[in-house]
Amino acid sequence: MVMGEFTQETDLLVIGGGPGGYAAAFRAADLGMDVTMVEMDPRPGGVCLFRGCIPSKTLLYVTELMHDARRSSEMGLTFAEPKIDIDRLRAWKDTVIDKLANGLVELTRKRGVLFIQGKAVLEDSSHARVQNTGSSHIRFKHAIIATGSSTRAPDGVQFKPGGRIMDSTGALELADIPKRLLVVGGGFVGLETGSVYASLGSKTVLVEYNGRIMSGIDQDLTRPLLTRLEALFESIHLNTNVTSLVEDESGVNVTFSGEIEEKNQRFDRVLIAVGRVPNSEGIGLENTKVKLNERGFIIVDQQRRTTDEKIFAVGDVAGGAMLAHKSMHEGKVAAEVISGMPSAFDFQAIPAVVYTDPQIAVCGLSEEAARKRGRNVKVTRFPWSASGRAVSMGVGGMTKMIIDPDSQRVLGLGIVGRDAGEMISEGVMAIEMGALAEDLALSIHPHPTLSEAEEEAAEAFLGSSTHILPQKK
Ligand code: FAD
């Protein structure tokens, strides 16, 4: 502490104002704590709101509209070819972000959470200093670290603002529509952002180091997406790696190794989407008892307490699924534990959604994971070709359910198709409540809806599906 300096006191210091941080701050304030939230951005929202979930989904929705307008001609409704006004599109995206960010500012203010813009660095287990601001030395009773994650940059690659080699943040700024775009990485960020640019007109090439896209999701769910992207993109190359990237004023020269014929190619822009790393450096953890694992994530227990008893960590920086909804739940758990409630982060099914066209949504146990663990499961599939709603909308898809054959409990759900993300929560609910296939089968779903596929997948297990034949015994 500097002599004569004012030290502000707070019950709870939340470092980082992303979904994990603001959910924690809001819950703690609702529980009666005096809360200070320090965030480097001018407003709360984090990566999700400003550089992730929201801008990407806003753009993906626009491309879905374009796709629908194009395919509607087969239904007898012909629109003119969509004209893309990139400035208005960018402005629309920014308006969406703005509305939501202002909402969060209001919620922060109305809950009496003190918001300080700046970078917080821990000095010890009960003090932090906020850099880039006139104030602030803070003494806290507890702290929650919610500093999130940043794009992993491959060796030798630097993301310069406005540069042609972009991370997802640069790509979502939508500076222009490059004629030819290389996407490195076949995970959800690469596939979603690549889909946006390909739909807007960029000739898009995707390379993926592994032999499959979206590793971790069953291949019968990813295959329809791969087929669709093979048509939308210029090309997709699996088992392929980038060996060098050289940027000049008008483009980027790229060399490849692996299963790609042309080993030297030129692109207007490159998007690197090969994963994210935790923001656990430069925040003063060395001055506390907080420990990191070998990958730099903060080690936490089920209550999201770190190895320093006064300090908790939530969200991307604490590892596990790097998803906004998981961060928010963790934030609430940490706030409740600090306020003395017996909460724990103890979930069976964290849903994950890929917002491409078709969408993929999964929760709980996957078929591949079950097989790897040698667990005996029964898998049922309901093809959307048998769904009245899907056929009337002209969309394809499939819903699969992973069921324990003995207890008949639903263990996992996977959906590929339109609005999969809107439907996965039924699976989450079923798994969390220990529902049996029969519970879903006997819950009357409205007809005709895409959600009926979940009822029919459960019925398929019981041999009582109406629209698919019973499996031969
Ligand atoms: P973050 O959102 O990363 O927020 C951390 C905040 O901490 C940042 O605002 C940062 O400025 C601040 N900060 C860092 N260090 C300090 C410090 N020392 N002092 C003060 N402030 C600090 N997830 C989904 O669930 N659904 C999606 O559709 C989805 N789409 C995505 C699309 C993209 C392109 C990307 C990149 C991510 C996407 N994610 C999505 C992931 C999601 O954004 C993250 O899981 C989520 O934002 C993590 O929340 P968090 O609170 O842990 O951290």
Residues whose N, C-alpha, C, O or C-beta is under 5 A from the ligand:
A	BS01	FAD	I15 G16 G17 G18 P19 G20 G21 V38 E39 M40 D41 G45 G46 V47 C48 R51 G52 C53 S56 G118 K119 A120 A146 T147 G148 S149 S168 V189 N279 I283 V314 G315 D316 V317 M322 L323 A324 H325 S327
